[in-house]
């Protein structure tokens, strides 16, 4: 398993070692010991989530103001463009974003720390998206930064307008959002 910091060092790109032959493949999708050695901390996951979405569905940019969630995300069918935005007030990378194509073929994963807004857009005809979280979903604390906030200028690789939920369509610009304070690990 190869773990590499992204342009925002707290967000980690995880590339598993895949063993394959004409019968199929095998890989470890998570190994606590390897993750801890590479990342310098050991996350505790409390919830696994699985979503399925069709092409051009954009989910996000979600976060929780209380009970912030770290997320380990991956795709098991299709392809998405996954985005993490640092929304921690006082962070040296506040307001910056990183994006990565995650797919069933490349098997890449992202570690998105607590205090980041997260979203993705489906690039394939459909995608199934799995993610582990370090805290429970708390709808009363959930917030949404607007996906097309001009201040963020996220380069979403899609044609046309995305399909959004009512909650995501009502997202606020970063400048108007309730945001968590920066806490280093």
N, C-alpha and C positions, 0 to 999 in steps of 0.2 A: 504494500500500500504506500503510495507516494502522497505526501501532504505538503502543499506549497502555499505560502501566503500570497494573496492577490495584491492588487494595487492599494487596497485597504488591508493592512497586515492582519487585522483581527478576523477578517473573512478568509477562510481557508478552502482551497481547491483540493479535493481528495480524488485520487485516481487509483482504483484498486488494481492489484495484479490479477489478471484474468488467465485462467488455465483452460485452454480449449482444444478440442480435437473434433473429429467428424461426428462424435456423439453429442456434442454440445459444449457447455462451458461450466466453470465453477469459479466463484470469487467470494472473498469475505467482504461483505458490505460494511461491516463495522467490527473493529477490534479495539477494545478499551485500552489495552496495554500499548499498542502501536500508536493510537491517537494521543494518549497521554504523553508518551515519549516525544512525539513530534510537536504537539501543540503546547505542552507545558501545563496542562490542566486536564482534569477528568470530568466530563459532563455526566450528569445523572439524568437519564431520560425517563419521563413519567407517562408519556402518551405517544402513540403512533397514529398518524392520520393518512388517509388514502383518498385522493380525489381523481375524478375522470372529467375531462373537459374536451370540447371540440375545437377545431381550428379557429384562431383569432379570439378565443376567450382569454381575457386578461383578468387575473385575480390579483388584487393588491392596490396599493401598497399597505399591507397590514402590520400592525404592531399592538402591543398591550402596554398601556401607561403604568399599570400596576401588574404584578406577576409577569414581568417581561419574559419572553420565551427565547431561548436559544433553539435553533432548528438545524437539523441535519437533513438535507433535502436531496432527492434523487428521482429519476424517471424510470419506470419499468415498462412503459409502452409509449412510443412516439418520441416527440422532441419539443422542448420548450426553451425559451430564453428566460433565464432566471436572474432576478435583480435583488441586490441588497443595498439599502441606503442607510448611511450612518446618520441617525437623528438624535444622537446624544449631545445635548447642549454642553459646550465646553470641550468636546472631543477635538483633537487636532485634525480629524478627517470629517468633521461635521458637514453635512450637506453633500458629501461626495457619494457616488454610487459605483458599484461594479456589477458587471453582467457576464453571464457565462451560458453557453448552449449546453444543456444537459439532455442526454438522449438515451434510449435503450441501447443504441449502438456504442456510444463512447463510455457509458457507465460511470461518468463523472458525477461527483457529489459536491455540494457546498455546505460548509459549516457557516451559519449565520448567527452571530452572537446576540445575546439579549441587548436591547437598545437599538436594534436596526429595524427599519421597515422592510418588508419582504413582499415580492410579487413576481408573477411570471405571466408570459403570454405563450399560448400554444402555437407552434409553427407547423406541426404535422396535422393530418386529418383529425386526429384525436390524440390525447396523451393521458397516461395515468401517472400520477405524481404521488410519491410517498415522502412523508417527513416525520421525524422523531422530534419531540419537543421536551425542553427541560422544565417546563411548568405547564399547568393545566390551562385549557381554554377558559377564558373568563370574559364572556360577552359584554359584561358591564364595564370592562376596562379596555375593550378593543377600540382602536382608532384606525383611521385610514387617511394616508396622504394621497393627494390626487396624483394619478398615474402620469398625467401630462403636465405637471407643474413646470412652468417655464424656468423657474429657478434651478430645478434639478436637471432639466434638459436631457432626460434619458433617451438614448437612441434605440427605441424599440424596433426590432427588425420585422415589421409587418406592413402589409399593404391595406389601406383603408382603415376604417374605424374598428376598434375592438368591441367585442361583445362584453358588456359589463353588468354586474349585479346592481341593483338600486343602491346598495350600500357603497359600492366602489364608485359609482357615478357621482355620489354625494361627497366624495373625499375632499378634504381641505388642502389648500396649498401649504407647503412646509411652513411658511412664515406665519400662518394662522393656526397651526396645529399645536395641541398640547403635547409637550415633548418631555422625555425622561432626562435626568441629569447624567452627565458622564461619570462612570465609575470604572476605573481600571481594574483588571483582574486581580 
